[in-house]
């Protein structure tokens, strides 16, 4: 039974790694609404390509990290007391 759990966990990790590599190599996927045939498509702006969900998630998490680790410009640094 533990071997089966390990196999499932490794399979899920491998699938996530393959999808992450795909998002890194090709961040744009085909538009699911128009498939590139409608020049007036509002989802893809007529290009037929849209940013993948994984790439959007990566961009959001990266911006969240940068915003959280940035010092607050309105806050004065604390003085250390001897």
N, C-alpha and C positions, 0 to 999 in steps of 0.2 A: 504493500500500500504506500509506504513512503517513497518508493521509487516512482510510482505513478504520479504522485504529487510533484516530485522533482521534475519529472518529464514534462508535465503540464506547465509548470512555472518556467522552465527553460524554453518551451515552445512559445509561450506568451512573450517572454523577453526577446526572443529571436524575432518574432513578428513585429514587436515595437521597434526594434533596432532597424529592421528592414524598412519600415514605414518612415522612421526618422531620417534614414539615409535618402529615401526617395524625396522627402520634403526638402532636404538640403540640396540634393542634386537638381531637382525639378520642382521648384516651389509653386508653379502654376499647373493646375489640372484643367481638364475640359469642363466647360460650362454644362451643367446638367439640365438646364432649362432649354437653351437654344441649340446646343451642340455646334456653335459657330456659324449657324445659318441665318440668324436674325440680326441685322445691323442695328436694330432699335432695342435690343435686349438691355434692360436696365440692370440686370445682375452682373453682366460682364462688360458692359459698355460697348457691345458689338465686337469685341475681340475674340470671343469664343473661349477665352481662358480665364480662370478664376484662381485666386490664392487658395491653396489647400487648407483644410481645417487644422491640420497639425502645424502648418507654418504660421497660421493666425494665432494658435495657442502659444507657440514659441515666441512670437513677437510680443504678445501680451505679457507673458511671464518675464521676458527680458526687460520690458519697460517697467513692470512692477518692481523688479529687483533694483533697477537703476534709480527709480523714484524713492524706494525705501532706504537705500544705502547712501543717498545724497544728503548732505547736511542741510538743515533748514536755514535759508538765508536770513530770515527775520529773527532768529534766535541768537542771543549772545552766548559766547562760550562761558562755562562756569569757571569761577576763580577758585584756585586751590588755596586752602588756608594752611598756614604753616603749623 
